[in-house]
């Protein structure tokens, strides 16, 4: 049974840290983590959730489509 409080945890589990310290998450990785907690979302649904609830990641997708790539950024310019 899916539980709404597990969605943010699935997002955090999908975050990948690159060797240079950059943190990214792809929509496909998020959907995969959601499936582990019984949420069966499409890429479109996952993108809608990210756009609505996540303010610290920006879209840096190199290609068009639903499997987007988001990167953690500091909106305060590092201050």
Jmol script that loads the backbone (N, CA, C; Angstrom):
load data "model"
ATOM      1  N   UNK A   1       0.841  -1.175   0.000  1.00  0.00           N
ATOM      2  CA  UNK A   1       0.000   0.000   0.000  1.00  0.00           C
ATOM      3  C   UNK A   1       0.894   1.249   0.000  1.00  0.00           C
ATOM      4  N   UNK A   2       0.727   2.105  -0.994  1.00  0.00           N
ATOM      5  CA  UNK A   2       1.558   3.313  -1.041  1.00  0.00           C
ATOM      6  C   UNK A   2       1.165   4.307   0.049  1.00  0.00           C
ATOM      7  N   UNK A   3       2.187   4.959   0.574  1.00  0.00           N
ATOM      8  CA  UNK A   3       1.966   5.973   1.610  1.00  0.00           C
ATOM      9  C   UNK A   3       2.570   7.286   1.133  1.00  0.00           C
ATOM     10  N   UNK A   4       1.807   8.334   1.246  1.00  0.00           N
ATOM     11  CA  UNK A   4       2.216   9.631   0.711  1.00  0.00           C
ATOM     12  C   UNK A   4       3.529  10.126   1.326  1.00  0.00           C
ATOM     13  N   UNK A   5       3.773   9.842   2.585  1.00  0.00           N
ATOM     14  CA  UNK A   5       4.992  10.324   3.234  1.00  0.00           C
ATOM     15  C   UNK A   5       6.255   9.660   2.691  1.00  0.00           C
ATOM     16  N   UNK A   6       6.122   8.591   1.906  1.00  0.00           N
ATOM     17  CA  UNK A   6       7.289   7.916   1.351  1.00  0.00           C
ATOM     18  C   UNK A   6       7.805   8.561   0.060  1.00  0.00           C
ATOM     19  N   UNK A   7       7.039   9.454  -0.521  1.00  0.00           N
ATOM     20  CA  UNK A   7       7.436  10.081  -1.783  1.00  0.00           C
ATOM     21  C   UNK A   7       8.710  10.918  -1.627  1.00  0.00           C
ATOM     22  N   UNK A   8       8.797  11.837  -0.650  1.00  0.00           N
ATOM     23  CA  UNK A   8      10.044  12.600  -0.504  1.00  0.00           C
ATOM     24  C   UNK A   8      11.261  11.709  -0.233  1.00  0.00           C
ATOM     25  N   UNK A   9      11.072  10.629   0.492  1.00  0.00           N
ATOM     26  CA  UNK A   9      12.165   9.705   0.754  1.00  0.00           C
ATOM     27  C   UNK A   9      12.643   9.023  -0.524  1.00  0.00           C
ATOM     28  N   UNK A  10      11.703   8.712  -1.406  1.00  0.00           N
ATOM     29  CA  UNK A  10      12.070   8.116  -2.689  1.00  0.00           C
ATOM     30  C   UNK A  10      12.864   9.113  -3.526  1.00  0.00           C
ATOM     31  N   UNK A  11      12.485  10.390  -3.445  1.00  0.00           N
ATOM     32  CA  UNK A  11      13.236  11.404  -4.185  1.00  0.00           C
ATOM     33  C   UNK A  11      14.666  11.490  -3.662  1.00  0.00           C
ATOM     34  N   UNK A  12      14.809  11.525  -2.349  1.00  0.00           N
ATOM     35  CA  UNK A  12      16.150  11.601  -1.751  1.00  0.00           C
ATOM     36  C   UNK A  12      16.987  10.371  -2.093  1.00  0.00           C
ATOM     37  N   UNK A  13      16.353   9.206  -2.152  1.00  0.00           N
ATOM     38  CA  UNK A  13      17.078   7.981  -2.486  1.00  0.00           C
ATOM     39  C   UNK A  13      17.542   7.978  -3.946  1.00  0.00           C
ATOM     40  N   UNK A  14      16.874   8.741  -4.798  1.00  0.00           N
ATOM     41  CA  UNK A  14      17.228   8.791  -6.220  1.00  0.00           C
ATOM     42  C   UNK A  14      18.371   9.760  -6.521  1.00  0.00           C
ATOM     43  N   UNK A  15      18.747  10.585  -5.552  1.00  0.00           N
ATOM     44  CA  UNK A  15      19.805  11.576  -5.770  1.00  0.00           C
ATOM     45  C   UNK A  15      21.154  10.887  -5.891  1.00  0.00           C
ATOM     46  N   UNK A  16      21.917  11.290  -6.898  1.00  0.00           N
ATOM     47  CA  UNK A  16      23.265  10.755  -7.109  1.00  0.00           C
ATOM     48  C   UNK A  16      24.279  11.863  -6.925  1.00  0.00           C
ATOM     49  N   UNK A  17      25.349  11.557  -6.203  1.00  0.00           N
ATOM     50  CA  UNK A  17      26.433  12.517  -5.983  1.00  0.00           C
ATOM     51  C   UNK A  17      27.567  12.167  -6.926  1.00  0.00           C
ATOM     52  N   UNK A  18      27.972  13.131  -7.733  1.00  0.00           N
ATOM     53  CA  UNK A  18      29.070  12.933  -8.675  1.00  0.00           C
ATOM     54  C   UNK A  18      30.399  13.211  -7.972  1.00  0.00           C
ATOM     55  N   UNK A  19      31.522  12.734  -8.527  1.00  0.00           N
ATOM     56  CA  UNK A  19      32.836  12.938  -7.885  1.00  0.00           C
ATOM     57  C   UNK A  19      33.172  14.415  -7.630  1.00  0.00           C
ATOM     58  N   UNK A  20      32.657  15.310  -8.458  1.00  0.00           N
ATOM     59  CA  UNK A  20      32.942  16.732  -8.263  1.00  0.00           C
ATOM     60  C   UNK A  20      32.019  17.381  -7.229  1.00  0.00           C
ATOM     61  N   UNK A  21      31.125  16.599  -6.605  1.00  0.00           N
ATOM     62  CA  UNK A  21      30.240  17.112  -5.569  1.00  0.00           C
ATOM     63  C   UNK A  21      28.856  17.492  -6.060  1.00  0.00           C
ATOM     64  N   UNK A  22      28.671  17.547  -7.362  1.00  0.00           N
ATOM     65  CA  UNK A  22      27.363  17.907  -7.929  1.00  0.00           C
ATOM     66  C   UNK A  22      26.359  16.805  -7.626  1.00  0.00           C
ATOM     67  N   UNK A  23      25.146  17.198  -7.246  1.00  0.00           N
ATOM     68  CA  UNK A  23      24.092  16.235  -6.943  1.00  0.00           C
ATOM     69  C   UNK A  23      23.015  16.341  -8.005  1.00  0.00           C
ATOM     70  N   UNK A  24      22.672  15.192  -8.589  1.00  0.00           N
ATOM     71  CA  UNK A  24      21.659  15.166  -9.644  1.00  0.00           C
ATOM     72  C   UNK A  24      20.660  14.060  -9.374  1.00  0.00           C
ATOM     73  N   UNK A  25      19.508  14.193 -10.003  1.00  0.00           N
ATOM     74  CA  UNK A  25      18.491  13.144  -9.960  1.00  0.00           C
ATOM     75  C   UNK A  25      17.783  13.128 -11.309  1.00  0.00           C
ATOM     76  N   UNK A  26      17.608  11.929 -11.853  1.00  0.00           N
ATOM     77  CA  UNK A  26      16.870  11.806 -13.104  1.00  0.00           C
ATOM     78  C   UNK A  26      15.449  11.370 -12.777  1.00  0.00           C
ATOM     79  N   UNK A  27      14.544  11.705 -13.660  1.00  0.00           N
ATOM     80  CA  UNK A  27      13.151  11.324 -13.452  1.00  0.00           C
ATOM     81  C   UNK A  27      13.031   9.807 -13.401  1.00  0.00           C
ATOM     82  N   UNK A  28      13.769   9.110 -14.252  1.00  0.00           N
ATOM     83  CA  UNK A  28      13.695   7.638 -14.266  1.00  0.00           C
ATOM     84  C   UNK A  28      14.161   7.052 -12.940  1.00  0.00           C
ATOM     85  N   UNK A  29      15.226   7.578 -12.365  1.00  0.00           N
ATOM     86  CA  UNK A  29      15.695   7.088 -11.067  1.00  0.00           C
ATOM     87  C   UNK A  29      14.651   7.332  -9.976  1.00  0.00           C
ATOM     88  N   UNK A  30      13.987   8.478 -10.031  1.00  0.00           N
ATOM     89  CA  UNK A  30      12.934   8.800  -9.061  1.00  0.00           C
ATOM     90  C   UNK A  30      11.774   7.812  -9.194  1.00  0.00           C
ATOM     91  N   UNK A  31      11.356   7.536 -10.426  1.00  0.00           N
ATOM     92  CA  UNK A  31      10.252   6.600 -10.663  1.00  0.00           C
ATOM     93  C   UNK A  31      10.636   5.198 -10.173  1.00  0.00           C
ATOM     94  N   UNK A  32      11.889   4.805 -10.364  1.00  0.00           N
ATOM     95  CA  UNK A  32      12.364   3.507  -9.898  1.00  0.00           C
ATOM     96  C   UNK A  32      12.292   3.418  -8.373  1.00  0.00           C
ATOM     97  N   UNK A  33      12.717   4.476  -7.698  1.00  0.00           N
ATOM     98  CA  UNK A  33      12.650   4.495  -6.229  1.00  0.00           C
ATOM     99  C   UNK A  33      11.200   4.512  -5.743  1.00  0.00           C
ATOM    100  N   UNK A  34      10.322   5.204  -6.460  1.00  0.00           N
ATOM    101  CA  UNK A  34       8.902   5.210  -6.098  1.00  0.00           C
ATOM    102  C   UNK A  34       8.304   3.810  -6.198  1.00  0.00           C
ATOM    103  N   UNK A  35       8.687   3.072  -7.223  1.00  0.00           N
ATOM    104  CA  UNK A  35       8.161   1.717  -7.405  1.00  0.00           C
ATOM    105  C   UNK A  35       8.537   0.819  -6.226  1.00  0.00           C
ATOM    106  N   UNK A  36       9.683   1.071  -5.621  1.00  0.00           N
ATOM    107  CA  UNK A  36      10.116   0.277  -4.467  1.00  0.00           C
ATOM    108  C   UNK A  36       9.220   0.476  -3.256  1.00  0.00           C
ATOM    109  N   UNK A  37       8.502   1.613  -3.220  1.00  0.00           N
ATOM    110  CA  UNK A  37       7.580   1.880  -2.103  1.00  0.00           C
ATOM    111  C   UNK A  37       6.128   1.881  -2.590  1.00  0.00           C
ATOM    112  N   UNK A  38       5.880   1.107  -3.659  1.00  0.00           N
ATOM    113  CA  UNK A  38       4.533   0.836  -4.184  1.00  0.00           C
ATOM    114  C   UNK A  38       3.831   2.020  -4.839  1.00  0.00           C
ATOM    115  N   UNK A  39       4.578   2.963  -5.353  1.00  0.00           N
ATOM    116  CA  UNK A  39       3.999   4.044  -6.147  1.00  0.00           C
ATOM    117  C   UNK A  39       4.356   3.773  -7.606  1.00  0.00           C
ATOM    118  N   UNK A  40       3.370   3.664  -8.455  1.00  0.00           N
ATOM    119  CA  UNK A  40       3.598   3.392  -9.873  1.00  0.00           C
ATOM    120  C   UNK A  40       3.249   4.639 -10.673  1.00  0.00           C
ATOM    121  N   UNK A  41       4.214   5.527 -10.781  1.00  0.00           N
ATOM    122  CA  UNK A  41       4.019   6.790 -11.487  1.00  0.00           C
ATOM    123  C   UNK A  41       4.652   6.743 -12.861  1.00  0.00           C
ATOM    124  N   UNK A  42       4.081   7.525 -13.758  1.00  0.00           N
ATOM    125  CA  UNK A  42       4.703   7.727 -15.058  1.00  0.00           C
ATOM    126  C   UNK A  42       5.795   8.788 -14.905  1.00  0.00           C
ATOM    127  N   UNK A  43       6.626   8.915 -15.919  1.00  0.00           N
ATOM    128  CA  UNK A  43       7.649   9.961 -15.890  1.00  0.00           C
ATOM    129  C   UNK A  43       6.999  11.334 -15.803  1.00  0.00           C
ATOM    130  N   UNK A  44       5.885  11.503 -16.501  1.00  0.00           N
ATOM    131  CA  UNK A  44       5.184  12.793 -16.481  1.00  0.00           C
ATOM    132  C   UNK A  44       4.692  13.140 -15.076  1.00  0.00           C
ATOM    133  N   UNK A  45       4.108  12.164 -14.389  1.00  0.00           N
ATOM    134  CA  UNK A  45       3.628  12.401 -13.018  1.00  0.00           C
ATOM    135  C   UNK A  45       4.783  12.746 -12.083  1.00  0.00           C
ATOM    136  N   UNK A  46       5.902  12.056 -12.242  1.00  0.00           N
ATOM    137  CA  UNK A  46       7.066  12.319 -11.397  1.00  0.00           C
ATOM    138  C   UNK A  46       7.600  13.732 -11.653  1.00  0.00           C
ATOM    139  N   UNK A  47       7.658  14.141 -12.915  1.00  0.00           N
ATOM    140  CA  UNK A  47       8.113  15.497 -13.238  1.00  0.00           C
ATOM    141  C   UNK A  47       7.195  16.549 -12.634  1.00  0.00           C
ATOM    142  N   UNK A  48       5.899  16.297 -12.678  1.00  0.00           N
ATOM    143  CA  UNK A  48       4.949  17.249 -12.075  1.00  0.00           C
ATOM    144  C   UNK A  48       5.195  17.382 -10.583  1.00  0.00           C
ATOM    145  N   UNK A  49       5.432  16.260  -9.896  1.00  0.00           N
ATOM    146  CA  UNK A  49       5.681  16.312  -8.458  1.00  0.00           C
ATOM    147  C   UNK A  49       6.964  17.092  -8.172  1.00  0.00           C
ATOM    148  N   UNK A  50       8.020  16.809  -8.926  1.00  0.00           N
ATOM    149  CA  UNK A  50       9.293  17.505  -8.725  1.00  0.00           C
ATOM    150  C   UNK A  50       9.118  19.007  -8.936  1.00  0.00           C
ATOM    151  N   UNK A  51       8.459  19.389 -10.006  1.00  0.00           N
ATOM    152  CA  UNK A  51       8.258  20.816 -10.298  1.00  0.00           C
ATOM    153  C   UNK A  51       7.451  21.512  -9.215  1.00  0.00           C
ATOM    154  N   UNK A  52       6.522  20.806  -8.602  1.00  0.00           N
ATOM    155  CA  UNK A  52       5.649  21.420  -7.604  1.00  0.00           C
ATOM    156  C   UNK A  52       6.265  21.454  -6.206  1.00  0.00           C
ATOM    157  N   UNK A  53       6.929  20.375  -5.810  1.00  0.00           N
ATOM    158  CA  UNK A  53       7.378  20.247  -4.426  1.00  0.00           C
ATOM    159  C   UNK A  53       8.867  20.476  -4.186  1.00  0.00           C
ATOM    160  N   UNK A  54       9.679  20.432  -5.223  1.00  0.00           N
ATOM    161  CA  UNK A  54      11.129  20.548  -5.032  1.00  0.00           C
ATOM    162  C   UNK A  54      11.604  21.880  -5.598  1.00  0.00           C
ATOM    163  N   UNK A  55      12.127  22.731  -4.722  1.00  0.00           N
ATOM    164  CA  UNK A  55      12.553  24.068  -5.154  1.00  0.00           C
ATOM    165  C   UNK A  55      14.069  24.210  -5.213  1.00  0.00           C
ATOM    166  N   UNK A  56      14.803  23.219  -4.739  1.00  0.00           N
ATOM    167  CA  UNK A  56      16.254  23.335  -4.686  1.00  0.00           C
ATOM    168  C   UNK A  56      16.952  22.612  -5.835  1.00  0.00           C
ATOM    169  N   UNK A  57      16.193  22.084  -6.773  1.00  0.00           N
ATOM    170  CA  UNK A  57      16.756  21.422  -7.946  1.00  0.00           C
ATOM    171  C   UNK A  57      16.260  22.147  -9.190  1.00  0.00           C
ATOM    172  N   UNK A  58      17.157  22.308 -10.176  1.00  0.00           N
ATOM    173  CA  UNK A  58      16.746  22.927 -11.434  1.00  0.00           C
ATOM    174  C   UNK A  58      16.971  21.942 -12.567  1.00  0.00           C
ATOM    175  N   UNK A  59      16.194  22.109 -13.618  1.00  0.00           N
ATOM    176  CA  UNK A  59      16.243  21.225 -14.773  1.00  0.00           C
ATOM    177  C   UNK A  59      17.475  21.535 -15.613  1.00  0.00           C
ATOM    178  N   UNK A  60      18.314  20.525 -15.820  1.00  0.00           N
ATOM    179  CA  UNK A  60      19.503  20.691 -16.673  1.00  0.00           C
ATOM    180  C   UNK A  60      19.501  19.634 -17.766  1.00  0.00           C
ATOM    181  N   UNK A  61      18.341  19.196 -18.172  1.00  0.00           N
ATOM    182  CA  UNK A  61      18.210  18.113 -19.142  1.00  0.00           C
ATOM    183  C   UNK A  61      18.908  18.446 -20.453  1.00  0.00           C
ATOM    184  N   UNK A  62      19.762  17.527 -20.930  1.00  0.00           N
ATOM    185  CA  UNK A  62      20.442  17.758 -22.195  1.00  0.00           C
ATOM    186  C   UNK A  62      19.532  17.483 -23.398  1.00  0.00           C
ATOM    187  N   UNK A  63      18.454  16.710 -23.206  1.00  0.00           N
ATOM    188  CA  UNK A  63      17.562  16.325 -24.298  1.00  0.00           C
ATOM    189  C   UNK A  63      16.123  16.628 -23.939  1.00  0.00           C
ATOM    190  N   UNK A  64      15.277  16.700 -24.964  1.00  0.00           N
ATOM    191  CA  UNK A  64      13.845  16.861 -24.752  1.00  0.00           C
ATOM    192  C   UNK A  64      13.264  15.521 -24.310  1.00  0.00           C
ATOM    193  N   UNK A  65      12.130  15.556 -23.672  1.00  0.00           N
ATOM    194  CA  UNK A  65      11.448  14.327 -23.279  1.00  0.00           C
ATOM    195  C   UNK A  65      11.093  14.339 -21.809  1.00  0.00           C
ATOM    196  N   UNK A  66      10.490  13.254 -21.387  1.00  0.00           N
ATOM    197  CA  UNK A  66      10.014  13.152 -20.010  1.00  0.00           C
ATOM    198  C   UNK A  66      11.092  12.703 -19.030  1.00  0.00           C
ATOM    199  N   UNK A  67      12.120  11.997 -19.497  1.00  0.00           N
ATOM    200  CA  UNK A  67      13.198  11.584 -18.585  1.00  0.00           C
ATOM    201  C   UNK A  67      14.174  12.749 -18.455  1.00  0.00           C
ATOM    202  N   UNK A  68      13.874  13.610 -17.494  1.00  0.00           N
ATOM    203  CA  UNK A  68      14.652  14.829 -17.314  1.00  0.00           C
ATOM    204  C   UNK A  68      15.731  14.635 -16.261  1.00  0.00           C
ATOM    205  N   UNK A  69      16.675  15.570 -16.231  1.00  0.00           N
ATOM    206  CA  UNK A  69      17.767  15.545 -15.265  1.00  0.00           C
ATOM    207  C   UNK A  69      17.714  16.842 -14.473  1.00  0.00           C
ATOM    208  N   UNK A  70      17.726  16.714 -13.148  1.00  0.00           N
ATOM    209  CA  UNK A  70      17.673  17.870 -12.260  1.00  0.00           C
ATOM    210  C   UNK A  70      18.943  17.925 -11.444  1.00  0.00           C
ATOM    211  N   UNK A  71      19.438  19.141 -11.182  1.00  0.00           N
ATOM    212  CA  UNK A  71      20.657  19.330 -10.411  1.00  0.00           C
ATOM    213  C   UNK A  71      20.367  20.230  -9.208  1.00  0.00           C
ATOM    214  N   UNK A  72      20.973  19.884  -8.078  1.00  0.00           N
ATOM    215  CA  UNK A  72      20.854  20.685  -6.866  1.00  0.00           C
ATOM    216  C   UNK A  72      21.591  22.003  -7.089  1.00  0.00           C
ATOM    217  N   UNK A  73      20.967  23.096  -6.708  1.00  0.00           N
ATOM    218  CA  UNK A  73      21.625  24.392  -6.818  1.00  0.00           C
ATOM    219  C   UNK A  73      21.304  25.204  -5.575  1.00  0.00           C
ATOM    220  N   UNK A  74      22.128  26.217  -5.333  1.00  0.00           N
ATOM    221  CA  UNK A  74      21.932  27.107  -4.199  1.00  0.00           C
ATOM    222  C   UNK A  74      21.344  28.409  -4.719  1.00  0.00           C
ATOM    223  N   UNK A  75      20.069  28.656  -4.462  1.00  0.00           N
ATOM    224  CA  UNK A  75      19.445  29.877  -4.979  1.00  0.00           C
ATOM    225  C   UNK A  75      19.997  31.153  -4.363  1.00  0.00           C
ATOM    226  N   UNK A  76      20.767  31.056  -3.282  1.00  0.00           N
ATOM    227  CA  UNK A  76      21.317  32.235  -2.625  1.00  0.00           C
ATOM    228  C   UNK A  76      22.726  32.558  -3.110  1.00  0.00           C
ATOM    229  N   UNK A  77      23.205  31.872  -4.131  1.00  0.00           N
ATOM    230  CA  UNK A  77      24.516  32.143  -4.675  1.00  0.00           C
ATOM    231  C   UNK A  77      25.656  31.742  -3.755  1.00  0.00           C
ATOM    232  N   UNK A  78      25.411  30.783  -2.883  1.00  0.00           N
ATOM    233  CA  UNK A  78      26.473  30.308  -1.996  1.00  0.00           C
ATOM    234  C   UNK A  78      26.605  31.096  -0.708  1.00  0.00           C
ATOM    235  N   UNK A  79      25.714  32.035  -0.468  1.00  0.00           N
ATOM    236  CA  UNK A  79      25.768  32.838   0.746  1.00  0.00           C
ATOM    237  C   UNK A  79      25.015  32.187   1.887  1.00  0.00           C
TER     238      UNK A  79
END
end "model"
wireframe off; spacefill off
backbone 0.3
color backbone group
